[in-house]
Amino acid sequence: MTAFARPSLINDRYSVIAETSVYTYDDDLVNYGEFLQNHGRYMTKGGYVDSSRRIRSLYRQQGDLQTLKHDTSAENNLLPSLGKPSKSAPPATINTKKLKPLHGDELSSFESISEYHKNKAKEHDRQMKQIKSEMIRAKQREREIKRTEGDIKKQQQHLRQSLRKLDVETTSKRYKAEKSLSKNLEEKDQIERERMKTREKQTKERADHAIDSLQAGKDKDRRNLLVCNDLAHQYRSKTNQLDVKHNQLDQIQSEYEQRIHQKELEENRLKKELAEIALALNLEAQKAKVDMNDFLTIIDHERTQATKYDFGQQQKFDYKQNKTNLQAKSYDLDKRRLSGDAATRRSMLELRQREALGRISDTKNRLDSIQNKQRQLNANASNAEQDRRTSQLAAKMNEVDKRRSHLMNQYIRDKTEKSGKYGTDGTNTKIKIYPTDPETRQHEDRVRHLQKTLNKNKEIEFELRKSVKEAEFQRRKKEQDIQKLRNDLIRKKHEDTVKVRQAIAKSEQQERQIERNLTKENTKLDKLQTQKGNKYLRLTRQQEHIRESKSLLDSHEREHKRLLRAETQSHSSQSLNNI
């Protein structure tokens, strides 16, 4: 016997056996043998029957002496049982010596009855020994089942302890992971705040620098524009003066023929001054062009430097952000893995616990079946004892009936002989024989009523057993369906866990590939932006060069036209002079 098996008491063990049924009374829970000896009961398949109310012949169980006494008193009680009055009897009592001896077949029947009783007693002893051995084996099986129940409870306690340890470990791991995640999120927020501060500072510095450079460029443009305007004003004034001179020359050509040389000298001087002014204007335009080119190169250089610096800062921020994202993803993966492992282990522990509960229920069912078997064995023992007693009583009743019929036949024969001797008129005396008295008829009616009730109760019991078997079959079928669904649920959870892990790994790989592609595309975008800036600078330079070339072309065309007009005028004046 193990340390966990609780010893069972005899009272607790046989309290279930002593259950009352619909056919028993409250006083049936005492010792059956003493109760039957004291009250003279016997048991049938329908329950107990009281001899004081049912069968009067059960009072005649005192032995052979009482049967002999009853035989001697049977002749005196015969006439009242037949319904004859006592006055019609002969004056002298019937002597037992006048009775006829028993025949040989009756003696053989008595011997067979005694042998039958002996065989029944042996059979009863054998059945009682078998029942006792079955009860001992049932007790041994009950002890073994109690031991297995204690072992199962011990294993179940160990499983509960391991489950509690697992819950504590998962809680501590989850707390550590959440703590590291909160720390990682704080670092990420700090990095983002620092990056925002640096970006705001850089933006502010760049805006100030751009404003300063733009203001300086505007100042240079304004000064250049003022110089160019001054020179243009001078150029226009000189051209106006030259036109005035031409007009004066045309108007007073005749008057200024003598002073034409002086005027030509003045014209040459003005041409020289105009050429010097045009040269100065061209120089100032070239200087402004060089300044603009220098300004554009400086802006281009600063822009490339800013782009490179932004690209480096973006790479650093992306690296830090990827690092924090990887930590967060690793935390999510660890959390999912821990939750998945905890769920699988919990499901395994629950499966073991259900198996243990199933084993306990099986042991309880076996214990109930053993107790039912013990109850059935006790009932069989009591039924066998009652069958033996009823067979003995039936044999005694048959013996009494045979003796009564024998005495009645002998009495009738003696009576007929006497009536033949003493009859004068030759008429025979008719003897009225009543087969039964009212109490016997009432007893037979009650027996028939009890038999009908018993048959009806047996039919009800058969229907109830059939319904119980059907309910048990439905319950087992439903348990099998539930177990199948549980197995399907566990298998589905395992498959879903594997699929989720594979999907997470695949999504992480896709995210890394997309991040690499994004980095490549960002570099390409930066290159394209740089190329666009360079081409735009080249376009602006080309447009400026075209504007300068166009302005020079216009100035040269105007100068060429002026020279042509001057040449034509000089030719016309010479032709006039020649004329």
Long-range contacts (C-beta under 8 A, 24 or more apart in sequence): 1-143, 1-147, 2-147, 2-150, 2-151, 3-150, 4-147, 4-150, 4-151, 4-153, 4-154, 5-143, 5-146, 5-147, 5-149, 5-150, 6-146, 6-150, 8-142, 8-143, 8-146, 13-139, 13-142, 16-371, 16-375, 17-371, 17-374, 17-375, 17-378, 19-375, 21-47, 23-47, 23-48, 24-48, 32-382, 42-386, 42-389, 42-390, 42-393, 43-382, 43-383, 43-385, 43-386, 44-386, 44-390, 44-454, 45-383, 45-454, 45-458, 46-450, 46-453, 46-454, 46-457, 54-443, 54-446, 54-447, 55-393, 55-443, 57-393, 57-396, 57-397, 57-400, 58-393, 60-396, 60-400, 61-393, 61-396, 67-396, 67-399, 67-400, 70-400, 71-403, 72-96, 74-403, 74-404, 74-407, 75-407, 75-411, 78-407, 78-408, 78-411, 81-437, 82-431, 82-432, 82-433, 82-434, 83-432, 83-434, 84-432, 90-418, 94-411, 94-414, 98-414, 99-407, 99-410, 100-410, 102-406, 106-402, 106-406, 109-402, 110-399, 113-395, 113-398, 113-399, 116-391, 116-395, 117-391, 117-392, 117-395, 120-388, 120-391, 120-392, 121-388, 123-384, 124-384, 124-385, 124-388, 127-380, 127-381, 127-384, 128-381, 128-384, 131-377, 131-378, 131-380, 131-381, 134-373, 134-374, 134-377, 135-374, 135-377, 138-370, 138-373, 138-374, 138-377, 141-366, 141-370, 142-367, 142-370, 145-363, 145-366, 145-367, 145-370, 148-359, 148-363, 149-360, 149-363, 152-356, 152-359, 152-360, 152-363, 153-360, 155-356, 156-353, 156-356, 159-349, 159-352, 159-353, 159-356, 162-349, 163-346, 163-349, 166-342, 166-345, 166-346, 166-349, 170-338, 170-342, 173-338, 174-335, 174-338, 177-331, 177-334, 177-335, 177-338, 180-327, 180-331, 181-327, 181-328, 181-331, 184-324, 184-327, 184-328, 184-331, 185-324, 185-328, 187-324, 188-320, 188-321, 188-324, 191-317, 191-320, 191-321, 191-324, 195-313, 195-317, 198-313, 199-313, 202-309, 206-306, 209-302, 213-295, 213-298, 213-299, 217-295, 220-288, 220-291, 220-295, 221-288, 224-284, 224-287, 224-288, 224-291, 227-284, 228-281, 228-284, 228-285, 228-288, 231-277, 231-280, 231-281, 231-284, 232-281, 234-277, 235-274, 235-277, 235-278, 235-281, 238-270, 238-273, 238-274, 238-277, 239-274, 241-270, 242-267, 242-270, 242-274, 242-562, 245-270, 246-565, 246-569, 249-569, 250-569, 253-573, 253-576, 257-577, 260-573, 267-566, 278-555, 278-559, 282-552, 285-548, 285-551, 289-544, 289-545, 289-548, 292-544, 293-541, 296-537, 296-540, 296-541, 300-533, 300-534, 300-537, 303-533, 304-530, 304-533, 307-526, 307-529, 307-530, 311-526, 314-522, 318-519, 322-515, 329-508, 333-504, 336-500, 336-501, 336-504, 337-501, 340-497, 340-500, 340-501, 343-493, 343-497, 344-493, 344-494, 344-497, 347-490, 347-493, 351-486, 351-490, 354-486
